[in-house]
Amino acid sequence: MKAASLLILLLFVSYAEASPNEKISHKEIYVGDEIGYEIDFDSGIPSTLKLEEGDHSIDATELPVLRIWNVHRKDKSISLSVRFYKAGSFRLPIYWEEEGEKKTTELVFEVKSRLTGNESDIEDIAPPISFSGSYLLRLLFVIFIFLILLYISYAVYLKLKNSKQILDATWERVPVLESRQIKLIQIESALKQNEISYKEFAYLVSSYIKEEFSRRLANDLLHLTDSEFLNYLYDRSHLEIESTKEIKDILASSKYTNHSKILSKEEAEQLWQDWKRKLKL
């Protein structure tokens, strides 16, 4: 009886020692947040432990769901930073073997999305109203008024043209450019420089493409993270998954790390043309 009790106690102690302690820096986790994670092993880091930095997918056919970086190993603990690209329940891809059995982390990350779910999609656009009954009469009336106004405007134009009046330049209206047009001009100006910061160029281009597709899809996409934006764009367009993944990797590496690379004029032009082709701009 004592031997059996001692065996159970040893098994319990062995199990307790083999279970690592996991800690995270945030109680609530949202898509795009940078999360600090630490795992402590009582008996030291297993020699068979596998942990890779970079993007990770659930399977090979999907876009990455999380990114791991800033991995620091100590005698008995590992700390790292992780960012999730989509909402859901996930475990970190950390594996090791213990007495021939494959082990993994037990902590489950519950990742939430900041989207409310009330955003309008392209599919939500209502079909056109059938032209019949009183609606048709109102439409004809509106067209008639429009033609009258058009005729009056043309008559005024001819009168002003024949009078050969010279307009004072101070009274001419300056055309107002849209935000996306301003960003496109900024990109064209940057491409004329001999050198430009990789990070600065990535911010400029990502800001422009969000403006451009907000207009095309008739939806405000400016508040989305780069990952959420590209996932949203992939779901509602004919873009290739390889193109969106490559652009996501470029934005993540250039904007959210201490990237100090300088692009030459030719490199910046080549990168811009490549993105225009992939995003069908």
SULLIN-V837124 format. One record per residue. N is the residue number from 0. RES is the residue in one small letter. PSI is psi in degrees with one decimal (none if undefined). D_CENTER is the distance of its C-alpha to the mean C-alpha in Angstrom with 1 decimal. Layout:
n-><N/N>
res-><RES/RES>
psi-><PSI/PSI>
d_center-><D_CENTER/D_CENTER>
//
This chain:
n-><0/1/2/3/4/5/6/7/8/9/10/11/12/13/14/15/16/17/18/19/20/21/22/23/24/25/26/27/28/29/30/31/32/33/34/35/36/37/38/39/40/41/42/43/44/45/46/47/48/49/50/51/52/53/54/55/56/57/58/59/60/61/62/63/64/65/66/67/68/69/70/71/72/73/74/75/76/77/78/79/80/81/82/83/84/85/86/87/88/89/90/91/92/93/94/95/96/97/98/99/100/101/102/103/104/105/106/107/108/109/110/111/112/113/114/115/116/117/118/119/120/121/122/123/124/125/126/127/128/129/130/131/132/133/134/135/136/137/138/139/140/141/142/143/144/145/146/147/148/149/150/151/152/153/154/155/156/157/158/159/160/161/162/163/164/165/166/167/168/169/170/171/172/173/174/175/176/177/178/179/180/181/182/183/184/185/186/187/188/189/190/191/192/193/194/195/196/197/198/199/200/201/202/203/204/205/206/207/208/209/210/211/212/213/214/215/216/217/218/219/220/221/222/223/224/225/226/227/228/229/230/231/232/233/234/235/236/237/238/239/240/241/242/243/244/245/246/247/248/249/250/251/252/253/254/255/256/257/258/259/260/261/262/263/264/265/266/267/268/269/270/271/272/273/274/275/276/277/278/279/280>
res-><m/k/a/a/s/l/l/i/l/l/l/f/v/s/y/a/e/a/s/p/n/e/k/i/s/h/k/e/i/y/v/g/d/e/i/g/y/e/i/d/f/d/s/g/i/p/s/t/l/k/l/e/e/g/d/h/s/i/d/a/t/e/l/p/v/l/r/i/w/n/v/h/r/k/d/k/s/i/s/l/s/v/r/f/y/k/a/g/s/f/r/l/p/i/y/w/e/e/e/g/e/k/k/t/t/e/l/v/f/e/v/k/s/r/l/t/g/n/e/s/d/i/e/d/i/a/p/p/i/s/f/s/g/s/y/l/l/r/l/l/f/v/i/f/i/f/l/i/l/l/y/i/s/y/a/v/y/l/k/l/k/n/s/k/q/i/l/d/a/t/w/e/r/v/p/v/l/e/s/r/q/i/k/l/i/q/i/e/s/a/l/k/q/n/e/i/s/y/k/e/f/a/y/l/v/s/s/y/i/k/e/e/f/s/r/r/l/a/n/d/l/l/h/l/t/d/s/e/f/l/n/y/l/y/d/r/s/h/l/e/i/e/s/t/k/e/i/k/d/i/l/a/s/s/k/y/t/n/h/s/k/i/l/s/k/e/e/a/e/q/l/w/q/d/w/k/r/k/l/k/l>
psi-><-45.0/-38.6/-40.9/-42.4/-41.2/-38.4/-43.9/-42.3/-42.0/-40.6/-41.6/-44.5/-39.9/-40.9/-42.0/-39.3/-29.9/-16.3/112.5/157.6/126.1/138.7/145.8/159.3/-15.0/140.1/-42.9/133.1/129.9/156.7/129.4/-12.5/146.3/118.5/133.3/135.8/141.1/137.9/129.2/133.3/127.0/-35.3/16.0/160.0/127.2/141.5/-21.4/4.7/134.3/125.3/118.9/137.2/158.9/-166.2/146.2/136.8/158.7/-41.9/171.8/-18.4/-8.5/160.2/156.5/142.9/-17.0/161.6/135.6/133.5/179.2/45.4/124.4/125.3/135.5/-167.6/-44.4/7.7/159.5/131.6/149.1/170.5/143.7/143.6/133.2/140.0/-11.1/162.0/153.7/-169.5/125.2/151.3/151.1/142.6/69.3/122.6/151.1/166.2/141.4/110.8/43.0/-1.4/134.0/126.8/155.6/172.5/152.6/-19.0/128.4/123.0/120.7/101.3/128.3/158.3/144.7/-7.4/141.6/-17.5/-3.7/5.2/140.4/135.3/172.7/-32.4/-17.3/-6.3/128.6/146.3/157.9/147.8/138.6/137.3/97.4/162.8/-145.3/-29.3/-39.3/-40.2/-43.5/-37.0/-43.2/-38.0/-43.0/-42.1/-39.4/-46.5/-40.6/-41.7/-38.5/-46.5/-37.3/-41.1/-44.0/-42.4/-39.6/-37.5/-41.7/-38.9/-44.4/-38.9/-44.1/-36.8/-41.4/-28.5/-12.5/44.0/141.0/120.8/138.1/129.1/-25.8/-14.8/-3.0/138.8/131.7/125.6/138.4/122.1/144.3/160.1/-40.1/-34.7/-37.6/-42.9/-35.1/-39.2/-38.8/-38.9/-44.9/-36.6/-40.2/-34.9/-15.3/-13.2/153.0/-32.7/150.9/145.7/133.1/-45.7/-44.6/-41.1/-38.9/-42.2/-41.8/-45.5/-42.8/-35.9/-40.1/-45.3/-30.8/-42.0/-44.5/-45.1/-21.0/-39.2/-43.8/-40.6/1.9/46.3/141.5/110.1/5.9/-26.6/-8.3/149.4/165.5/-41.2/-47.5/-38.7/-46.6/-35.3/-44.2/-42.8/-39.5/-38.0/-23.7/23.3/-177.9/25.8/149.4/144.8/-33.3/-37.1/-46.7/-37.4/-41.0/-43.3/-39.0/-41.1/-40.9/-45.5/-42.3/-40.2/-30.4/-33.1/-32.3/15.5/170.1/68.0/119.2/17.0/142.5/129.0/139.3/169.8/-42.3/-39.9/-41.8/-41.5/-42.5/-41.8/-41.9/-46.0/-35.7/-43.0/-38.8/-38.1/-44.7/-37.2/0.1/46.7/none>
d_center-><61.8/61.0/59.7/57.3/56.1/55.6/53.6/51.3/50.8/49.9/47.4/45.8/45.7/44.3/41.5/40.7/40.6/38.3/35.6/33.2/32.0/28.2/26.7/23.3/22.5/21.0/22.7/19.7/16.3/13.1/9.6/8.2/11.9/14.0/17.0/20.3/22.3/26.0/28.4/32.1/34.8/38.4/39.9/37.5/34.4/35.4/36.1/34.3/31.0/28.0/24.7/22.2/19.5/16.2/13.8/15.7/15.7/18.1/19.8/19.7/18.6/15.2/11.8/11.6/11.6/12.2/12.9/16.4/17.8/20.7/23.1/26.6/29.7/32.9/36.2/35.2/31.5/28.0/25.2/21.6/18.1/15.4/11.8/10.8/7.7/9.7/12.8/16.3/19.1/18.8/21.2/20.7/21.9/25.0/28.3/32.0/35.4/38.2/41.7/40.3/37.8/34.0/32.3/28.8/27.3/28.1/25.5/23.0/19.7/19.1/15.5/14.9/12.3/12.5/12.6/16.3/16.6/18.5/16.1/17.9/17.1/18.9/21.3/22.4/24.1/27.8/30.3/32.7/35.9/39.1/41.5/44.7/47.2/47.0/43.4/44.8/47.5/45.0/42.9/46.1/47.1/43.7/44.1/47.6/46.7/44.0/46.6/49.0/46.5/45.6/49.3/49.9/47.0/48.3/51.8/50.7/48.9/52.1/54.2/52.1/52.0/55.8/56.5/54.8/53.5/51.7/48.6/48.1/44.9/44.1/43.8/41.3/37.9/35.1/32.2/29.1/25.9/22.6/19.7/17.9/21.4/21.7/18.5/19.7/23.1/21.6/20.0/23.4/25.2/23.2/24.1/27.7/27.7/29.1/26.5/23.1/20.9/18.1/15.8/17.0/16.5/12.8/12.2/14.4/13.0/9.3/11.1/13.3/11.2/9.6/13.3/14.6/12.7/13.4/17.0/17.1/15.8/17.7/15.0/13.5/9.7/10.0/9.7/6.2/4.0/2.1/2.2/3.7/3.9/4.9/6.7/8.1/9.2/10.7/12.6/14.1/14.9/16.9/14.6/15.5/13.7/14.8/13.4/9.7/10.4/12.2/9.8/7.1/10.3/11.5/8.8/9.1/12.8/13.5/11.7/12.1/15.5/18.9/18.5/21.6/21.8/23.4/22.9/26.0/26.3/26.5/23.5/21.3/22.8/22.2/18.5/18.1/20.2/18.4/15.0/17.0/18.6/15.6/13.8/17.4/17.4>
//
